[in-house]
Amino acid sequence: SKTNVDGVEHLLVKPVVETGTTNFFIATDKHTYQVIVNSSDWYNPMVKWVYGEEAIQENLLNKAKEERVVTGTVNAANLTEMDFDYEISGKGNKPVMVFSDGEKTYLKFDKMNKKQVPIFVRSKNRKEMSLVNYTIKDKYMIIEKTFEIAQIRESDSDIITIKHKD
């Protein structure tokens, strides 16, 4: 049988006899696999295929996609769709501007930190804050989501809080 876990297809195989050997084919949109399986009292709970060349090509494509993100200028036609309703408080290297396009949130700095700092966000209708990934492009931190509250924690004493005004 098969199942989908977090967007990844999983194929589940269970033997019907205690000892035996069989084979089966797995056809995907990229590859076809021929698998020979033996049942016994020992099992391997997971098999994974890794493709070095394909992974390198995928990383290059993702990097090229990221580099296409333009943060230095904003198209005036899209300016009305931007959300600039954020308050910034706290101690540390504060962003000079925060805005969202409805999908991502952009934090612009006069001077970027050399070191990576953790950013915690709380999304709308959530109680807990969670650590998020972000990318740095030019003088911007680009968070891949919108939020109600965010905290940039440079140290125990330098915490910048960014709140979306309702």
Buried (B, 14 or more C-beta within 10 A) or exposed (E): EEEEEEEEEEEEEEBEEEEEEEEEEEEEEEEEEEEEBEBEEEEEEEEEEEEEEEEEEEEEEEEEEEEEEEBEEEEEEEEEEEBEEBEBEBEBBBBEBBBBEEEBBBBBBEEEEEEEBEBBBBBEEEEEBEEBEBEBBEBBBBBEBBBBBBBBBBEEEBBBBBBBEE
